[in-house]
């Protein structure tokens, strides 16, 4: 069998239109959740912590908080985006390595691969006799045999080659949007204490709404998801505020 042909053949089974759309949508939602959750929580905790260390009447207090917040948003979005990019690249490299391994096994260990097909189909209640035509059909099309094993033996689908860049951009953008929510009051208000109060109200509302959105799209109960997200963000900000106040 020509393994070069296998390498250049499109991944037909794993690229069925419905599966492809579902996969990309799930990944995009996950990236949005990851970026927005950290974007809302980390700058919120940072701003609250600096506020706790400052006297509310300190001249230039909000300027300091805004400067630190902007620096954190810039660094955080880059770090989170890079993390998403590297994770997507690692997923793609893993898929390519496993595909090469399957190609070699189909050539060098065909009997073993046939037994694996029988075991896979047996888990669905298909007898070895009924599986025989499937094996014969796959043997006539080695590239489909490889694709079958990738999906049903390993549970892997071919990643979108544009996934890494899209993931990085989505996570970074979501982080920036989330980060400006707790920082906005400090941009509009010169009094640190008043800005902190507004930031708390706005950010907690945003955390609750984001948690609700996350629950809807991840299949969990929206109210539970909203309360969990709200609790985590509030706890992080409260801890930063108290610690900063004690140290100061």
DAHURA-V74264 format. One record per backbone hydrogen bond with DSSP energy under -1.0 kcal/mol. NH is the residue of the N-H (numbers start at 1). CO is the residue of the C=O. If there is no record, write none. Layout:
# DAHURA-V74264
NH:CO ; NH:CO
This chain:
# DAHURA-V74264
6:2 ; 7:3 ; 8:4 ; 12:10 ; 20:16 ; 21:17 ; 22:18 ; 23:19 ; 24:20 ; 25:21 ; 26:22 ; 27:23 ; 28:24 ; 29:25 ; 30:26 ; 31:27 ; 32:28 ; 33:29 ; 34:30 ; 35:31 ; 36:32 ; 37:33 ; 38:34 ; 39:35 ; 40:36 ; 41:37 ; 42:38 ; 45:41 ; 46:42 ; 47:43 ; 48:44 ; 49:45 ; 50:46 ; 51:47 ; 52:48 ; 53:49 ; 58:55 ; 61:58 ; 64:60 ; 65:61 ; 66:62 ; 67:63 ; 68:64 ; 69:65 ; 70:66 ; 71:67 ; 72:68 ; 73:69 ; 74:70 ; 75:71 ; 76:72 ; 77:73 ; 78:74 ; 79:75 ; 80:76 ; 81:77 ; 82:78 ; 83:79 ; 84:80 ; 85:81 ; 86:82 ; 87:83 ; 88:84 ; 89:85 ; 90:86 ; 91:87 ; 92:88 ; 93:89 ; 94:90 ; 95:91 ; 96:92 ; 97:93 ; 98:94 ; 99:95 ; 100:96 ; 101:97 ; 102:98 ; 103:99 ; 104:100 ; 105:101 ; 106:102 ; 107:103 ; 108:104 ; 109:105 ; 113:109 ; 114:110 ; 115:111 ; 116:112 ; 117:113 ; 118:114 ; 119:115 ; 120:116 ; 121:117 ; 122:118 ; 123:119 ; 124:121 ; 125:122 ; 126:121 ; 131:127 ; 132:128 ; 135:131 ; 136:132 ; 137:133 ; 138:134 ; 139:135 ; 140:136 ; 144:141 ; 145:141 ; 146:142 ; 147:143 ; 148:144 ; 149:145 ; 150:146 ; 151:147 ; 152:148 ; 153:149 ; 154:149 ; 156:150 ; 163:160 ; 166:162 ; 167:163 ; 168:164 ; 169:165 ; 170:166 ; 171:167 ; 172:168 ; 173:169 ; 174:170 ; 175:171 ; 176:172 ; 177:173 ; 178:174 ; 179:175 ; 180:176 ; 184:180 ; 188:184 ; 189:185 ; 192:56 ; 195:191 ; 196:192 ; 197:193 ; 198:194 ; 199:195 ; 200:196 ; 201:197 ; 202:198 ; 203:199 ; 204:200 ; 205:201 ; 206:202 ; 207:203 ; 208:204 ; 209:205 ; 210:206 ; 211:207 ; 212:208 ; 213:209 ; 214:210 ; 215:211 ; 216:212 ; 217:213 ; 218:214 ; 225:221 ; 226:222 ; 227:223 ; 228:224 ; 229:225 ; 230:226 ; 231:227 ; 232:228 ; 233:229 ; 234:230 ; 235:231 ; 236:232 ; 237:233 ; 238:234 ; 239:235 ; 240:236 ; 241:237 ; 242:238 ; 243:239 ; 244:240 ; 245:241 ; 246:242 ; 247:243 ; 248:244
